[in-house]
Amino acid sequence: MKTSKYPICKRYEGNPILTGKNFPPEADIKHVFNSGIIKYKGIYTMVCRVENSALSDRFWIAESKDGFNFKPRPKPVPMPHDDPMFKEYTSSMYYDPRITKIGDTYYIVHAGHSGHTCRLSLVKTDDFKKFEWMGFISEPDNRNGVLFPEKINGLYARLDRPNTGNPTGDVWVSYSPDLIFWGKSECVFRNWEGINWAWTKVGPGATPIKTPEGWLNIFHGVRIQCKAHYVYQLGVCLLDLENPAKVKAMAKDAILIPEEMYELVGQTPSVVFTSGAVVEDNGEVKLYYGGADNVQCVATTSVERLIDACYNR
């Protein structure tokens, strides 16, 4: 492992772990990044965001026994491209999947983009072979949705980022009785409140991790550098277990910043962006992130280190 100047997270020395070249040549995949992940029957199962040379999006499953060496399946995830509603509100641009297991079902929240701006959409599966699209679960101009892994006060809960606030995005929490209709929304934290490295926008990343101290939320934060250059970094905070609209503690510093070439150079320069993490039995956290909207990467940390960062960094 290579130690960063920010040692809360250690980059895997074999990064990037997936590039477009790992996928079948006939698929013409150019980019893979911002992928969701979970362990399914002991196998690291990643739902990859991939793009071809025409920038059409697909979801594509890649699997690994060790969490570092992934092999994509022969074909992408079947999505309802012929469904009039899906077609209208995605225009074949859907991305940034996040996977949460609730009970025996795996739910994938993702963004769908069209001329109507961005909406959140929901897919479910029991086995990562058959997938059911459940529909859109937000109004327009909302993205970065991720479900909590259990109900809170009898309701499903979700973090997301409506494109509101000063200037373009804060983290919110909403609740639902059925995963389709959402409300009781509250702002969790704003992009400019005590985050001196992310004054442009913030958004939830990996599925919240339950700990005795609270819900660990690994999020991305963005600042503008040199007028029009957006820099994406990762931060971490602790949310109250019973009321996740309450921030108990937050690291003052970013826990991962773009500093390697595969993070600095790509479709979107200077980006580290997470959509998923896996917590091992020993407390190690494998944090999966996209580099420069181009490649898929991973870093390691631990629950203990992340909690300590919330209180002491």
Residue pairs with C-beta under 8 A, 6 or more apart in sequence:
1 10
1 11
1 12
1 13
1 300
2 10
2 11
2 13
3 10
4 10
4 11
4 256
4 259
4 299
5 259
6 253
6 254
6 255
6 256
6 257
8 236
8 251
8 255
8 256
8 301
8 305
8 306
8 309
8 313
9 234
9 255
9 256
9 287
9 299
9 300
9 301
10 299
10 300
10 301
11 260
11 297
11 298
11 299
12 68
12 297
12 298
12 299
12 300
14 68
15 260
15 262
15 291
15 295
15 297
15 298
16 262
16 291
16 295
16 296
16 297
17 68
17 69
17 70
17 296
17 297
17 298
18 32
18 35
18 46
18 48
18 62
18 70
18 72
18 295
18 296
19 32
19 294
19 295
19 296
20 29
20 30
20 31
20 32
20 50
22 32
22 62
22 70
22 71
22 72
23 29
23 32
23 50
23 60
23 72
24 72
24 74
27 50
27 52
27 58
27 60
27 76
28 52
28 53
29 50
29 51
29 52
29 60
30 51
30 52
30 53
31 50
31 51
31 266
31 267
31 293
31 294
31 295
32 48
32 49
32 50
32 51
32 60
32 295
32 296
33 49
33 273
33 290
33 291
33 292
33 293
33 294
33 295
33 296
34 49
34 95
34 96
34 273
34 274
34 275
34 289
34 290
34 293
35 46
35 47
35 48
35 49
35 62
35 97
35 275
35 276
35 288
35 290
35 296
36 46
36 47
36 96
36 97
36 98
36 99
36 108
36 110
36 275
36 276
37 44
37 45
37 46
37 47
37 99
37 275
37 276
37 277
37 278
37 288
38 45
38 99
38 100
38 101
38 106
38 207
38 276
38 278
39 45
39 278
40 106
40 128
42 65
43 63
43 64
43 65
44 63
44 64
44 65
44 66
44 67
44 70
44 278
44 286
45 61
45 63
45 99
45 128
46 61
46 62
46 63
46 64
46 70
46 276
46 288
46 296
47 59
47 60
47 61
47 77
47 97
47 99
47 108
48 59
48 60
48 61
48 62
48 72
48 296
49 57
49 59
49 95
49 96
49 97
49 275
49 290
50 57
50 58
50 59
50 60
50 76
51 57
51 58
52 58
55 93
56 92
56 93
57 92
57 93
57 94
57 95
58 76
58 77
58 79
59 76
59 77
59 79
59 94
59 97
59 108
59 110
60 72
60 73
60 76
60 77
61 72
61 73
61 77
61 128
62 70
62 71
62 72
62 73
63 70
63 71
63 73
64 70
64 71
67 278
67 286
67 298
68 298
70 296
77 131
78 131
79 86
79 94
79 123
79 131
79 133
80 86
80 133
81 87
81 92
83 133
85 135
85 136
86 112
86 121
86 133
88 114
88 116
89 112
89 114
89 116
89 119
89 121
89 136
90 112
90 113
90 114
90 121
91 113
91 114
91 115
93 112
93 113
93 114
94 110
94 111
94 112
94 113
94 121
95 110
95 111
95 113
96 110
96 111
96 143
96 144
96 275
97 108
97 109
97 110
97 123
97 275
98 108
98 109
98 110
98 145
98 146
98 147
98 205
98 206
98 207
98 275
98 276
99 106
99 107
99 108
99 207
99 276
100 106
100 107
100 109
100 146
100 147
100 148
100 149
100 207
101 107
101 149
102 147
102 149
102 150
102 151
102 156
104 126
105 124
105 125
105 126
106 124
106 125
106 126
106 128
107 122
107 123
107 124
107 147
107 179
108 122
108 123
108 124
108 125
108 131
109 120
109 121
109 122
109 137
109 145
109 146
109 147
109 158
110 120
110 121
110 123
110 145
111 118
111 119
111 120
111 121
111 143
111 144
111 145
112 118
112 119
112 120
112 121
112 136
116 140
117 140
117 141
117 163
118 140
118 141
118 142
118 143
118 163
119 136
119 138
119 139
119 140
119 142
120 136
120 137
120 138
120 142
120 143
120 145
120 160
121 133
121 135
121 136
121 137
122 133
122 134
122 135
122 136
122 137
122 179
122 180
123 131
123 132
123 133
123 134
124 131
124 132
124 134
125 131
125 132
134 179
134 180
135 180
137 145
137 176
137 179
137 180
137 182
138 145
138 160
138 162
138 182
141 162
141 163
141 164
142 160
142 161
142 162
142 163
143 160
143 161
143 163
143 203
144 159
144 160
144 161
144 203
144 204
144 205
145 158
145 159
145 160
145 204
146 158
146 159
146 160
146 204
146 205
146 206
146 207
146 208
146 275
147 156
147 157
147 158
147 179
147 207
148 156
148 157
148 158
148 159
148 207
148 208
148 215
148 244
149 207
149 208
149 210
150 210
151 157
152 175
152 241
152 242
152 244
153 175
153 242
155 175
155 176
155 177
155 184
156 175
156 176
156 177
156 178
156 179
157 173
157 174
157 175
157 176
157 244
158 173
158 174
158 175
158 176
158 182
159 171
159 172
159 173
159 188
159 204
159 208
159 217
159 244
160 171
160 172
160 174
160 203
160 204
161 169
161 170
161 171
161 172
161 201
161 202
161 203
161 204
162 169
162 170
162 172
163 169
164 170
165 187
165 190
165 191
165 201
166 190
166 191
166 192
167 191
167 200
167 201
168 191
168 200
168 201
169 191
169 200
169 201
169 202
169 203
170 187
170 188
170 189
170 190
170 191
170 201
170 202
171 187
171 188
171 189
171 202
171 203
171 204
171 217
171 219
172 185
172 186
172 187
172 188
173 185
173 186
173 188
173 244
173 245
174 182
174 183
174 184
174 185
174 186
175 182
175 183
175 184
175 185
176 182
176 183
186 245
187 245
188 239
188 244
188 245
188 247
189 195
189 202
189 237
189 247
189 250
190 202
191 198
191 199
191 200
191 201
191 202
191 221
191 222
192 199
194 250
194 252
195 202
195 221
195 235
195 250
196 252
197 221
197 223
197 233
197 235
197 253
197 254
198 220
198 221
198 222
198 223
198 233
198 235
198 254
199 223
199 224
200 222
200 223
200 224
200 230
201 221
201 222
202 219
202 220
202 221
202 222
202 235
203 219
203 220
204 217
204 219
205 217
205 218
205 219
205 220
205 234
205 273
205 274
205 275
205 276
206 218
206 274
206 275
206 276
206 277
206 287
206 288
207 276
207 277
208 215
208 216
208 217
208 239
208 244
209 215
209 216
209 218
209 277
209 279
209 285
209 303
209 306
210 216
210 241
211 238
211 303
211 307
213 238
213 248
213 249
213 307
213 310
214 238
214 239
214 240
214 241
214 248
214 249
215 238
215 239
215 240
215 241
215 244
216 236
216 237
216 238
216 303
216 306
216 307
216 310
217 236
217 237
217 238
217 239
218 234
218 235
218 236
218 255
218 274
218 277
218 287
218 306
219 234
219 235
219 236
219 237
220 232
220 233
220 234
220 235
220 272
220 273
220 274
221 232
221 233
221 234
221 235
221 254
222 230
222 231
222 232
222 233
223 230
223 231
223 233
224 230
224 231
225 231
225 270
229 269
229 270
230 268
230 270
230 271
231 257
231 258
231 270
231 271
232 258
232 268
232 270
232 271
232 272
232 273
233 254
233 256
233 257
233 258
233 272
234 254
234 255
234 256
234 257
234 272
234 273
234 274
234 287
234 289
235 250
235 251
235 253
235 254
235 255
236 250
236 251
236 255
236 306
236 309
236 310
237 247
237 248
237 249
237 250
237 251
237 310
238 247
238 248
238 249
238 250
238 307
238 310
239 245
239 246
239 247
239 248
240 246
240 247
240 248
248 310
249 310
249 311
250 310
251 309
251 310
251 313
252 313
253 309
253 313
255 301
255 306
255 309
255 313
256 272
256 287
256 289
256 299
257 272
258 264
258 269
258 270
258 271
258 272
258 291
258 292
260 291
262 291
262 292
262 294
262 295
262 297
263 270
263 271
263 272
263 291
263 292
263 297
264 270
264 292
265 292
265 294
266 291
266 292
266 293
266 294
266 295
267 292
267 293
267 294
268 292
268 293
268 294
269 292
270 292
271 290
271 291
271 292
271 293
272 289
272 290
272 291
272 297
273 289
273 290
273 293
274 287
274 288
274 289
274 290
275 288
275 289
275 290
276 288
277 285
277 286
277 287
277 288
278 285
278 286
278 288
279 285
279 303
280 286
283 302
283 303
283 304
284 300
284 301
284 302
285 300
285 301
285 302
285 303
285 306
286 298
286 299
286 300
287 298
287 299
287 300
287 301
288 296
288 297
288 298
289 296
289 297
289 298
289 299
290 296
290 297
291 297
